[in-house]
Amino acid sequence: MQHFDGNLLAGPLADVFAFDPTGARARCNGCGAVAELATMLVYRSGAGSVARCRDCGAVLLSLVEGDGRMFVNFIGMGAIEIATTGRDDA
């Protein structure tokens, strides 16, 4: 299956967060790597999207949309680091 980078999730995740989350950094529960969400390997199918760690391939998050709802599971992330400096509302 073809993969894309984490920027593919910018639109759907921007509906959940009040900022573009692709610049946020997350820690992989599988290998401990810390990287921006934009660097995830995203696999998309009719069922939704699955994002994997670029270093070890562990599933970091899954996203399913339908019927006016969105389900986001951050199962493979230990933490998401969000920069608050430089934001208009900070």
Rosetta blueprint (number, residue, H / E / L):
1 M L
2 Q L
3 H E
4 F E
5 D E
6 G H
7 N H
8 L H
9 L H
10 A H
11 G H
12 P H
13 L H
14 A H
15 D H
16 V H
17 F L
18 A L
19 F L
20 D L
21 P H
22 T H
23 G H
24 A L
25 R E
26 A E
27 R E
28 C E
29 N L
30 G L
31 C L
32 G L
33 A L
34 V E
35 A E
36 E E
37 L H
38 A H
39 T H
40 M L
41 L E
42 V E
43 Y E
44 R E
45 S E
46 G L
47 A L
48 G E
49 S E
50 V E
51 A E
52 R E
53 C L
54 R L
55 D L
56 C L
57 G L
58 A L
59 V E
60 L E
61 L E
62 S E
63 L E
64 V E
65 E E
66 G E
67 D L
68 G L
69 R E
70 M E
71 F E
72 V E
73 N E
74 F L
75 I L
76 G L
77 M E
78 G E
79 A E
80 I E
81 E E
82 I L
83 A L
84 T L
85 T L
86 G L
87 R L
88 D L
89 D L
90 A L
